[in-house]
Amino acid sequence: MPQDTPFANGSSEEFPGFPGITARLTAAEASRMTGRGLWAADGTVDPDAVRLGQTLATALLNGGDGELPAVLAAHIEEVRGLALPAYHRIDATDGIRLSAFSLRQRGPGPHPLVVVPAGWTPFGWPLFLWAYLALARRGYHVLAYTPRGLGIPGLPSTSEGFVDVAGPHDWADGSAVVDFAVEHLAPSVIGFLGESYGSGISQLVAAHDDRVAAVVALSTWGNLATSLYDHDTRHLAAVKALLALTGGPVETKFDEANQKILADFLADRNLDRVVEWGRLRAPESYLHLTNENETPTFFSNTWHEGLFAVNQLLETFDGLDVPKRLNLWIGDHAAPEGPGLIGTEPGRTNVPMAEAYAWLDHHLKGERNGVEDWEQVCHQVMFTYVTEPVPDPGTGEPTGENRIVEEASRERRADWSRVTTGVEVFGLTGDGAGGTDGRLLPAGETTAPSEVTGWRRAFLAGVDTEATVMDGLMKTGRAERDGNPKTYDTRKIDRRHALVWTTAPLASPAGEATAGRRVRGIPRLRLTVRSTAASACLIAHLFDVAEDGTARIITHEPLNVYGLTPDQDRTVTWRLQAAAYDIAAGHRLMLVVDSKDPLYGDASVTWTQTVISSPEGAPAFLEVPLG
């Protein structure tokens, strides 16, 4: 096929355009978007990000007399010279038509191809248009598509059918897209790159289709079941947020079977079936296929991920026996890579995306670009960046916000097992009567075993406290990513509805210059619980507390306990989410246990009493990983 002519055989269609969108964006409008990510303050997709993607798509597909800022116009002009844009409707195996967009290299081929399934938003493939430009400039054909069912009715980027939530229909659709690409693009090799929903689909298609030679999975999941329901706890806020981002009501976006699963999850019933449904959609369930295909796989996630918590991905990563890479960043879902995907940092290198592209360049184009020497794991350490106050542009006075002037430190390890080099175990004391805090005593430093065993402490359940995990999905993590981690006033945590334990000020271990403790890995907590109700919820939080009583959160994890009998104890042990965090010398480590948080469906019964104890046969402890 000639490389500078339109697609043959009716494989491309006339692009109808987006309502109200032209190829025009003023410099002032572009400047307002600078540095912004995918998410608005309320956790929905930022309307300016949507407009930017749709404007770039319009400029590529329809051209015309549009006006763009110089940087954007130069990119569009360059890519138009390199690649031919086209709009498609790709037929899936069951007749559903998928909205798609391509950039076909004009120069003599063959060329490598990157397929990009869109993320879980109602706006489909245009949102990441900037990333397609970046890929085309690197010499790739690009084929992006909206997964079935997603999108606002009437938009040209909306695909037909029902949302299958990365189920078997989505795997088949991915292979159908590959079929289309083989026929019309004749690529030399095929890789997949996806963010969020698109990242899970990318892994699943690669597991079931050995034509996929490499995967980049950003803000991804390995096990959808434990992402949504773990430690007998439903991640309610995550599911509700996702349901609001499909482009329509549940009744029009999901078939009856998936509607029933979602209704069961929201109603806290038939959860065994929900788990089975989630495992079917878990790349972890098909590790044997990925390993057989030897598909190089790149993961990029965040420590404080609100949708797909980090521990489930670590288990999947450990099970991969292929070339692999795991990057972990400060922030929440899509915060690290978001600006690089949508193009709101045009003059700045987005490192998460730069490393994703390098992975593809190495495994699809054979470039020796340093990827061959990468360690398997690379993570940022919270919150080791250097910041400065942001002045008000009018008055010059501080705004209360900070900006990063030196990025957080990153550590590299040969594999995940090397992140943790030791553990420190703290015993919990019971001397918290009258609302005062208990102590965390390092093992071996107690003078009497009775200090850490034989005690009971109680709180009133079902009432939230100041120890909330975050202010909102994507909101708190985005602020973290920008240099403004949430500050907690630990004095405001209501001790009637929470129990608190704190260390003495931490001294630097021998050989450490500044860190009181270098937390690296997955903490573990054991408590004994009883309740005046038949169930209880325990949400454990670890905080780094400064001398003035303010704190930052290190990690957390909820646990629901069912089938309790009044006046009978049950000992429970659970793992908190992994973290890499330096606690400064002189700061204290604080453990807070309460029973309610907006993120989760909890088993607590309001105003019942939950009792925590430490019997001699099973003393309470907090195990902190160090590295």
C-alpha positions as CSV (number, residue, x, y, z in Angstrom):
1,M,0.0,0.0,0.0
2,P,1.4,3.5,-0.8
3,Q,2.5,5.2,2.4
4,D,1.0,8.6,1.6
5,T,-2.5,7.7,0.4
6,P,-5.7,7.3,2.4
7,F,-6.7,3.9,3.8
8,A,-8.1,1.6,1.2
9,N,-11.1,-0.7,1.3
10,G,-13.3,1.7,3.2
11,S,-11.2,1.2,6.4
12,S,-11.3,4.9,7.2
13,E,-14.3,7.2,7.6
14,E,-15.0,10.9,7.3
15,F,-14.5,12.5,10.7
16,P,-17.7,14.2,11.8
17,G,-16.0,16.4,14.4
18,F,-16.9,17.2,18.0
19,P,-19.8,19.5,18.8
20,G,-18.5,23.1,19.5
21,I,-14.9,22.1,19.0
22,T,-12.7,23.7,16.3
23,A,-8.9,23.6,15.7
24,R,-8.5,26.7,17.7
25,L,-6.9,27.2,21.1
26,T,-5.5,30.5,22.3
27,A,-2.1,30.9,24.0
28,A,-3.9,32.1,27.1
29,E,-6.1,29.0,27.2
30,A,-3.2,26.8,26.7
31,S,-1.2,28.6,29.5
32,R,-4.1,28.0,31.9
33,M,-3.8,24.3,31.3
34,T,0.0,24.2,32.0
35,G,1.0,21.5,34.4
36,R,-2.6,20.3,34.9
37,G,-3.3,16.6,34.9
38,L,-6.3,14.5,34.0
39,W,-8.5,15.2,36.9
40,A,-10.6,18.2,38.0
41,A,-11.0,19.0,41.7
42,D,-14.1,16.9,42.0
43,G,-12.5,13.7,40.6
44,T,-14.0,14.0,37.2
45,V,-12.0,14.4,34.0
46,D,-10.7,18.0,33.7
47,P,-12.9,19.7,31.0
48,D,-9.8,21.5,29.7
49,A,-8.0,18.2,29.2
50,V,-10.9,17.0,27.2
51,R,-11.0,20.1,25.1
52,L,-7.3,20.0,24.4
53,G,-7.5,16.4,23.2
54,Q,-10.5,17.1,21.0
55,T,-8.9,20.2,19.6
56,L,-5.7,18.4,18.6
57,A,-7.8,15.6,17.0
58,T,-9.8,18.1,15.1
59,A,-6.6,19.9,13.9
60,L,-5.2,16.6,12.7
61,L,-8.3,15.1,11.1
62,N,-10.0,18.2,9.7
63,G,-7.3,20.8,9.5
64,G,-8.9,24.1,8.3
65,D,-8.1,27.6,9.4
66,G,-7.6,26.8,13.1
67,E,-5.2,28.6,15.3
68,L,-3.0,26.9,17.9
69,P,-0.2,28.1,20.2
70,A,3.2,27.8,18.6
71,V,4.3,24.7,20.4
72,L,1.1,22.8,19.7
73,A,1.0,24.0,16.1
74,A,4.6,22.9,15.5
75,H,3.9,19.4,16.8
76,I,0.8,19.1,14.6
77,E,2.6,20.3,11.5
78,E,5.6,17.9,12.2
79,V,3.4,14.9,12.7
80,R,1.3,15.7,9.6
81,G,4.5,15.5,7.7
82,L,5.4,12.2,9.3
83,A,2.2,10.4,9.5
84,L,-1.3,10.3,7.9
85,P,-4.2,10.7,10.4
86,A,-7.4,8.8,9.9
87,Y,-10.7,8.1,11.8
88,H,-12.1,4.6,11.8
89,R,-14.9,2.3,12.9
90,I,-13.4,-1.1,13.5
91,D,-15.7,-4.1,13.5
92,A,-15.5,-6.4,16.5
93,T,-16.1,-10.1,16.1
94,D,-19.7,-9.8,17.3
95,G,-20.5,-6.8,15.0
96,I,-20.0,-4.0,17.5
97,R,-18.2,-1.1,16.0
98,L,-15.3,0.5,17.9
99,S,-14.4,4.2,17.4
100,A,-10.7,4.4,16.5
101,F,-8.0,6.8,15.4
102,S,-4.7,6.1,13.6
103,L,-1.5,7.7,12.6
104,R,0.2,5.8,9.8
105,Q,3.8,6.6,9.0
106,R,4.3,8.0,5.6
107,G,7.9,6.8,5.1
108,P,8.9,3.4,3.7
109,G,8.2,0.7,6.2
110,P,7.5,-1.6,7.8
111,H,7.1,0.4,11.0
112,P,6.4,-0.8,14.6
113,L,2.9,-0.2,15.9
114,V,1.6,0.9,19.3
115,V,-2.0,0.2,20.0
116,V,-3.6,2.4,22.7
117,P,-7.0,1.3,24.3
118,A,-8.5,4.4,25.9
119,G,-8.9,4.8,29.6
120,W,-12.2,4.6,31.5
121,T,-13.6,8.0,30.7
122,P,-16.6,9.1,28.6
123,F,-14.4,10.9,26.1
124,G,-12.5,7.9,24.6
125,W,-9.4,8.0,22.5
126,P,-9.0,11.8,21.9
127,L,-8.0,12.4,25.5
128,F,-4.5,11.1,25.0
129,L,-4.0,12.7,21.5
130,W,-0.7,14.3,22.7
131,A,0.8,10.9,23.5
132,Y,-0.1,9.7,19.9
133,L,1.9,12.6,18.5
134,A,4.8,11.7,20.7
135,L,4.7,8.1,19.5
136,A,4.4,9.1,15.8
137,R,7.4,11.4,16.2
138,R,9.3,8.3,17.5
139,G,8.5,6.4,14.3
140,Y,5.5,4.4,15.4
141,H,2.3,3.7,13.6
142,V,-0.4,4.5,16.2
143,L,-3.8,2.9,16.5
144,A,-6.0,4.2,19.4
145,Y,-9.5,3.0,20.1
146,T,-12.3,3.4,22.7
147,P,-13.2,0.2,24.4
148,R,-16.7,-1.0,23.8
149,G,-19.6,0.8,25.6
150,L,-17.6,3.7,26.8
151,G,-18.5,7.2,25.8
152,I,-21.1,9.9,25.6
153,P,-23.8,9.1,23.0
154,G,-23.4,11.2,19.9
155,L,-19.6,11.8,20.2
156,P,-17.6,10.3,17.4
157,S,-15.2,8.9,19.9
158,T,-17.9,6.7,21.5
159,S,-17.9,3.0,20.8
160,E,-21.0,0.8,20.4
161,G,-22.1,-2.0,22.7
162,F,-22.0,-2.5,26.5
163,V,-19.0,-2.0,28.7
164,D,-17.5,-5.4,29.5
165,V,-15.2,-4.2,32.3
166,A,-12.1,-5.8,30.7
167,G,-13.9,-9.0,30.2
168,P,-13.6,-11.6,27.3
169,H,-15.3,-9.2,24.9
170,D,-12.6,-6.7,25.5
171,W,-9.9,-9.3,24.9
172,A,-11.5,-10.3,21.6
173,D,-11.9,-6.6,20.7
174,G,-8.2,-6.1,21.2
175,S,-7.4,-8.9,18.9
176,A,-9.8,-7.6,16.3
177,V,-8.0,-4.2,16.5
178,V,-4.7,-6.1,15.9
179,D,-6.3,-7.9,12.9
180,F,-7.3,-4.5,11.5
181,A,-3.8,-3.2,12.0
182,V,-2.1,-6.2,10.4
183,E,-4.4,-5.7,7.3
184,H,-4.1,-2.0,7.0
185,L,-0.8,-1.0,8.6
186,A,1.3,-4.1,8.1
187,P,3.4,-3.3,11.2
188,S,6.8,-4.9,11.8
189,V,5.9,-5.5,15.4
190,I,3.0,-4.6,17.8
191,G,3.0,-3.2,21.3
192,F,0.2,-2.0,23.6
193,L,0.2,1.1,25.8
194,G,-2.6,1.8,28.2
195,E,-3.5,4.0,31.1
196,S,-5.9,2.8,33.8
197,Y,-8.7,0.8,32.1
198,G,-6.6,0.7,28.9
199,S,-3.7,-0.7,30.8
200,G,-5.7,-3.7,32.2
201,I,-7.1,-4.4,28.7
202,S,-3.5,-4.2,27.3
203,Q,-2.3,-6.8,29.7
204,L,-5.2,-9.1,29.0
205,V,-5.0,-8.8,25.2
206,A,-1.3,-9.6,25.4
207,A,-1.9,-12.7,27.5
208,H,-4.4,-14.0,25.0
209,D,-2.7,-12.9,21.8
210,D,0.9,-13.7,21.2
211,R,1.2,-11.1,18.4
212,V,1.6,-8.5,21.2
213,A,5.4,-8.0,21.7
214,A,5.5,-5.6,24.6
215,V,3.1,-3.9,27.1
216,V,3.2,-0.6,29.0
217,A,0.6,-0.5,31.7
218,L,0.2,2.8,33.5
219,S,-1.9,3.2,36.7
220,T,-2.9,-0.4,36.3
221,W,-4.3,-3.4,38.1
222,G,-3.0,-7.0,38.4
223,N,-5.9,-8.4,40.2
224,L,-9.3,-6.7,39.7
225,A,-10.9,-8.8,42.4
226,T,-8.6,-7.6,45.2
227,S,-8.5,-4.1,43.8
228,L,-12.2,-3.8,44.5
229,Y,-12.6,-6.1,47.5
230,D,-9.8,-7.0,49.8
231,H,-9.6,-7.9,53.5
232,D,-13.4,-8.4,53.3
233,T,-13.7,-4.7,52.5
234,R,-15.4,-3.2,49.5
235,H,-13.6,-0.2,47.9
236,L,-16.9,1.6,47.4
237,A,-15.7,5.1,46.5
238,A,-13.5,3.7,43.7
239,V,-16.4,1.8,42.1
240,K,-18.8,4.7,42.4
241,A,-16.3,7.0,40.8
242,L,-15.8,4.6,37.9
243,L,-19.5,4.2,37.3
244,A,-19.8,8.0,37.0
245,L,-17.2,8.0,34.2
246,T,-18.8,5.7,31.6
247,G,-20.8,8.4,29.7
248,G,-24.3,7.2,30.8
249,P,-26.4,5.5,33.4
250,V,-25.7,1.9,34.4
251,E,-28.8,0.6,32.7
252,T,-27.6,1.8,29.3
253,K,-23.9,1.1,29.7
254,F,-23.8,-2.5,31.0
255,D,-25.6,-5.7,30.0
256,E,-27.9,-7.4,32.5
257,A,-25.2,-9.8,33.8
258,N,-22.7,-7.0,34.6
259,Q,-25.5,-4.8,36.0
260,K,-26.3,-7.6,38.5
261,I,-22.6,-7.9,39.5
262,L,-22.4,-4.2,40.1
263,A,-25.7,-4.1,42.0
264,D,-24.5,-7.0,44.2
265,F,-21.2,-5.2,45.0
266,L,-23.0,-1.9,45.9
267,A,-25.5,-3.8,48.1
268,D,-22.8,-5.9,49.8
269,R,-24.2,-9.3,48.7
270,N,-23.1,-12.3,46.7
271,L,-19.5,-11.1,47.0
272,D,-18.1,-14.6,46.2
273,R,-19.6,-14.1,42.7
274,V,-18.2,-10.6,42.5
275,V,-14.7,-11.9,43.4
276,E,-15.0,-14.6,40.7
277,W,-16.1,-12.0,38.2
278,G,-13.0,-9.9,39.2
279,R,-10.6,-12.8,38.9
280,L,-11.8,-13.4,35.3
281,R,-10.7,-9.8,34.6
282,A,-7.4,-10.1,36.4
283,P,-4.2,-10.2,34.4
284,E,-2.8,-12.2,37.4
285,S,-5.1,-15.0,36.5
286,Y,-3.3,-15.4,33.1
287,L,0.3,-15.0,34.2
288,H,1.1,-18.5,32.8
289,L,0.0,-17.2,29.3
290,T,2.0,-14.0,29.6
291,N,5.0,-15.9,30.7
292,E,4.6,-18.4,27.9
293,N,4.4,-15.5,25.4
294,E,7.5,-13.9,27.1
295,T,5.8,-10.4,26.8
296,P,8.0,-7.7,28.3
297,T,5.8,-5.8,30.7
298,F,6.2,-2.3,32.2
299,F,4.2,-1.2,35.2
300,S,3.9,2.4,36.5
301,N,1.8,3.1,39.6
302,T,1.6,5.2,42.7
303,W,2.1,4.6,46.4
304,H,-1.2,6.2,47.4
305,E,-3.2,4.8,44.5
306,G,-6.9,5.2,45.3
307,L,-8.4,2.9,42.6
308,F,-5.9,0.0,42.3
309,A,-4.0,-0.2,45.6
310,V,-0.3,-1.1,45.2
311,N,-0.1,-4.4,47.0
312,Q,-2.2,-6.3,44.5
313,L,0.0,-5.1,41.7
314,L,3.2,-6.2,43.6
315,E,1.8,-9.8,43.7
316,T,1.2,-9.8,39.9
317,F,4.6,-8.3,39.3
318,D,6.3,-11.0,41.4
319,G,4.5,-13.6,39.3
320,L,5.8,-12.3,36.0
321,D,8.7,-14.3,34.6
322,V,9.5,-12.0,31.7
323,P,11.5,-8.8,31.2
324,K,9.7,-6.5,33.5
325,R,9.9,-3.1,35.2
326,L,7.9,-1.5,38.1
327,N,8.0,2.2,38.6
328,L,6.3,3.6,41.8
329,W,5.7,7.3,42.2
330,I,4.3,9.8,44.7
331,G,0.7,10.5,44.1
332,D,-2.6,8.9,43.1
333,H,-4.2,7.4,40.0
334,A,-2.7,8.8,36.8
335,A,-1.1,11.8,38.5
336,P,2.5,11.0,37.4
337,E,1.8,10.3,33.8
338,G,-1.3,12.4,33.3
339,P,0.3,15.7,32.1
340,G,2.5,13.7,29.7
341,L,-0.4,11.9,28.2
342,I,-2.5,15.0,27.6
343,G,0.2,17.5,26.7
344,T,-0.1,20.1,29.5
345,E,3.7,20.1,30.0
346,P,4.8,20.8,26.4
347,G,8.2,22.2,27.4
348,R,9.1,19.7,30.0
349,T,10.0,16.0,30.0
350,N,7.4,13.9,31.8
351,V,9.7,11.2,33.2
352,P,7.0,8.5,33.7
353,M,6.1,8.8,30.1
354,A,9.7,9.1,28.9
355,E,10.5,5.8,30.6
356,A,7.4,4.2,29.1
357,Y,8.4,5.3,25.6
358,A,12.0,4.0,26.3
359,W,10.6,0.6,27.2
360,L,8.8,0.5,23.8
361,D,11.8,1.7,21.9
362,H,13.9,-1.0,23.4
363,H,11.5,-3.9,23.0
364,L,9.8,-2.9,19.7
365,K,12.6,-1.1,17.9
366,G,15.6,-2.9,19.4
367,E,17.2,0.3,20.6
368,R,20.0,0.0,23.1
369,N,18.9,2.9,25.2
370,G,19.8,1.8,28.7
371,V,16.6,-0.2,29.3
372,E,18.7,-3.3,29.0
373,D,20.6,-2.3,32.1
374,W,17.5,-1.2,34.2
375,E,16.9,-2.7,37.6
376,Q,13.4,-4.3,37.8
377,V,12.1,-1.9,40.5
378,C,12.5,1.9,40.7
379,H,10.5,4.0,43.2
380,Q,10.3,7.5,44.5
381,V,10.6,8.1,48.3
382,M,7.8,10.1,49.8
383,F,8.1,13.1,50.3
384,T,11.7,13.8,49.6
385,Y,11.3,16.5,47.0
386,V,12.4,20.1,47.8
387,T,9.7,22.7,47.5
388,E,9.3,26.5,47.6
389,P,6.2,28.6,48.3
390,V,4.1,29.7,45.4
391,P,3.6,33.5,45.5
392,D,0.4,35.2,44.5
393,P,1.1,36.8,41.1
394,G,-0.6,40.0,42.1
395,T,0.7,40.6,45.6
396,G,3.7,38.4,45.9
397,E,2.4,37.0,49.1
398,P,2.5,33.2,49.7
399,T,-0.6,31.4,48.5
400,G,-0.2,28.5,50.9
401,E,0.8,26.2,48.0
402,N,4.2,24.9,47.2
403,R,6.0,24.0,44.0
404,I,8.7,21.4,43.5
405,V,12.2,22.8,42.8
406,E,14.0,19.5,43.2
407,E,12.3,16.1,42.4
408,A,12.0,13.4,45.0
409,S,14.7,10.8,45.3
410,R,14.4,7.5,43.4
411,E,15.8,4.2,44.5
412,R,16.5,1.2,42.2
413,R,16.5,-2.4,43.2
414,A,17.1,-5.6,41.4
415,D,13.7,-6.9,42.3
416,W,10.9,-6.2,44.8
417,S,12.4,-8.6,47.4
418,R,15.4,-6.3,47.7
419,V,13.3,-3.2,48.7
420,T,13.0,-4.5,52.3
421,T,16.2,-5.4,54.0
422,G,14.9,-5.8,57.5
423,V,12.0,-5.2,59.9
424,E,11.4,-3.5,63.2
425,V,8.7,-4.8,65.5
426,F,6.9,-2.5,67.9
427,G,4.8,-3.7,70.8
428,L,1.6,-1.8,71.6
429,T,1.0,-0.7,75.2
430,G,-2.3,-0.3,76.9
431,D,-1.6,2.9,78.8
432,G,-4.1,4.9,76.9
433,A,-6.8,5.3,79.6
434,G,-8.8,8.5,79.6
435,G,-8.3,9.3,76.0
436,T,-4.5,9.4,76.1
437,D,-2.3,7.6,73.6
438,G,-0.7,4.3,73.9
439,R,3.0,3.8,73.1
440,L,4.8,1.9,70.4
441,L,7.8,0.2,72.0
442,P,10.6,-1.3,69.9
443,A,10.8,-5.0,70.7
444,G,13.5,-5.7,73.3
445,E,13.3,-2.4,75.0
446,T,10.4,-3.1,77.3
447,T,11.3,-3.8,80.9
448,A,8.1,-5.7,81.7
449,P,6.1,-7.9,79.4
450,S,3.0,-6.6,81.1
451,E,3.5,-3.3,79.2
452,V,2.6,-4.8,75.9
453,T,0.2,-7.6,76.9
454,G,-2.8,-8.0,79.2
455,W,-4.4,-4.8,78.3
456,R,-7.7,-3.8,76.7
457,R,-8.7,-0.5,75.1
458,A,-12.1,0.5,73.6
459,F,-13.6,3.0,71.2
460,L,-17.1,3.8,69.9
461,A,-17.3,2.6,66.3
462,G,-19.0,3.8,63.2
463,V,-17.9,7.5,63.3
464,D,-15.3,8.9,61.0
465,T,-12.3,10.8,62.5
466,E,-9.7,13.3,61.2
467,A,-7.6,10.3,60.3
468,T,-9.2,10.1,56.8
469,V,-7.1,8.4,54.1
470,M,-7.5,11.3,51.6
471,D,-9.8,14.2,50.9
472,G,-11.0,12.7,47.7
473,L,-10.0,10.2,45.0
474,M,-7.3,11.7,42.8
475,K,-7.5,15.1,44.6
476,T,-5.1,14.5,47.5
477,G,-2.7,12.4,45.4
478,R,-2.5,15.1,42.8
479,A,-1.6,17.6,45.5
480,E,1.1,15.2,46.7
481,R,2.5,14.9,43.2
482,D,2.7,18.7,43.0
483,G,4.5,19.1,46.3
484,N,1.6,19.6,48.7
485,P,1.0,16.4,50.7
486,K,-2.0,16.5,53.0
487,T,-1.3,17.8,56.5
488,Y,-3.1,16.2,59.5
489,D,-3.4,17.8,62.9
490,T,-3.2,14.7,65.1
491,R,-4.6,16.5,68.1
492,K,-7.9,16.7,66.3
493,I,-8.3,12.9,65.9
494,D,-11.2,12.1,68.2
495,R,-9.9,9.5,70.7
496,R,-13.5,8.5,71.5
497,H,-13.7,7.0,68.0
498,A,-10.1,5.9,67.5
499,L,-7.2,4.4,69.3
500,V,-3.8,5.9,68.9
501,W,-0.2,4.6,69.6
502,T,3.0,6.6,69.2
503,T,6.7,6.0,69.4
504,A,9.1,8.3,71.2
505,P,11.0,10.7,68.9
506,L,13.0,8.5,66.5
507,A,16.8,8.8,66.5
508,S,18.8,8.1,63.3
509,P,20.1,4.6,63.2
510,A,23.9,4.2,63.0
511,G,25.1,5.3,59.6
512,E,22.0,7.4,58.8
513,A,22.5,11.1,58.4
514,T,18.9,12.4,58.7
515,A,16.3,9.6,58.6
516,G,14.9,8.4,61.8
517,R,13.5,5.4,59.9
518,R,13.5,4.4,56.3
519,V,10.2,2.6,55.8
520,R,10.5,0.3,52.7
521,G,7.9,-2.3,51.9
522,I,4.7,-3.7,53.4
523,P,3.9,-3.1,57.1
524,R,2.0,-5.8,59.1
525,L,-0.3,-5.3,62.1
526,R,-1.7,-7.8,64.6
527,L,-4.5,-6.9,67.0
528,T,-7.1,-8.8,69.0
529,V,-10.7,-7.5,68.6
530,R,-14.1,-8.0,70.1
531,S,-17.3,-6.0,69.6
532,T,-20.7,-5.5,71.1
533,A,-21.9,-6.1,67.5
534,A,-21.4,-9.1,65.3
535,S,-19.0,-7.2,63.0
536,A,-16.3,-4.6,63.2
537,C,-14.2,-2.5,60.9
538,L,-10.6,-1.7,61.7
539,I,-8.8,0.9,59.5
540,A,-5.1,1.2,60.3
541,H,-3.2,4.3,59.4
542,L,0.5,5.0,59.9
543,F,1.5,8.7,60.2
544,D,4.8,10.5,60.3
545,V,4.3,13.1,63.1
546,A,6.5,16.2,63.4
547,E,7.4,18.0,66.6
548,D,4.4,20.3,66.3
549,G,1.9,17.5,66.2
550,T,1.2,17.8,62.5
551,A,1.5,14.7,60.4
552,R,1.6,13.2,56.9
553,I,0.2,9.8,56.1
554,I,2.6,7.0,55.2
555,T,0.1,4.2,54.5
556,H,-3.1,2.6,55.6
557,E,-5.4,-0.4,55.1
558,P,-8.9,-1.4,56.2
559,L,-10.0,-4.8,57.5
560,N,-13.6,-5.9,58.1
561,V,-14.2,-8.6,60.7
562,Y,-17.5,-10.6,60.5
563,G,-19.0,-13.3,62.7
564,L,-18.0,-11.9,66.0
565,T,-19.5,-13.0,69.2
566,P,-19.9,-10.5,72.0
567,D,-17.4,-11.0,74.9
568,Q,-15.3,-13.3,72.7
569,D,-11.9,-12.2,71.2
570,R,-10.6,-12.8,67.7
571,T,-7.0,-12.2,66.7
572,V,-6.5,-10.7,63.3
573,T,-3.3,-9.9,61.3
574,W,-3.3,-7.9,58.1
575,R,-0.9,-6.1,55.8
576,L,-1.0,-2.4,55.1
577,Q,-0.2,-1.0,51.7
578,A,3.4,-0.9,50.7
579,A,5.4,2.4,51.1
580,A,8.7,4.0,50.7
581,Y,9.0,6.8,53.2
582,D,11.7,8.5,55.2
583,I,10.7,9.5,58.7
584,A,13.0,12.4,59.8
585,A,15.0,12.1,63.0
586,G,13.1,13.6,65.8
587,H,9.7,12.7,64.3
588,R,7.4,10.0,65.8
589,L,5.7,7.1,64.1
590,M,1.9,7.0,65.0
591,L,-0.6,4.2,64.5
592,V,-4.2,5.2,64.4
593,V,-7.0,2.6,64.3
594,D,-10.6,3.8,63.7
595,S,-13.6,2.3,62.0
596,K,-14.9,4.4,59.1
597,D,-13.6,6.1,56.0
598,P,-15.4,7.5,52.9
599,L,-13.3,5.2,50.6
600,Y,-14.7,2.0,52.0
601,G,-17.8,0.0,52.8
602,D,-17.3,-0.8,56.5
603,A,-18.7,-3.4,58.8
604,S,-18.9,-1.2,61.8
605,V,-22.2,-0.6,63.6
606,T,-22.6,3.0,64.7
607,W,-22.2,3.6,68.4
608,T,-21.3,0.1,69.2
609,Q,-18.2,-0.6,71.2
610,T,-15.0,-2.1,69.6
611,V,-12.4,-3.4,72.1
612,I,-8.8,-4.0,71.1
613,S,-6.5,-6.1,73.3
614,S,-3.2,-7.8,73.4
615,P,-3.4,-11.2,75.1
616,E,-0.3,-12.9,76.3
617,G,-0.7,-15.7,73.7
618,A,-1.0,-13.3,70.8
619,P,0.5,-9.9,71.7
620,A,-0.4,-7.0,69.5
621,F,2.4,-5.8,67.3
622,L,3.2,-3.5,64.4
623,E,5.9,-4.7,62.0
624,V,7.6,-2.0,60.1
625,P,9.7,-2.9,57.0
626,L,13.0,-1.1,56.6
627,G,15.4,-0.7,53.8
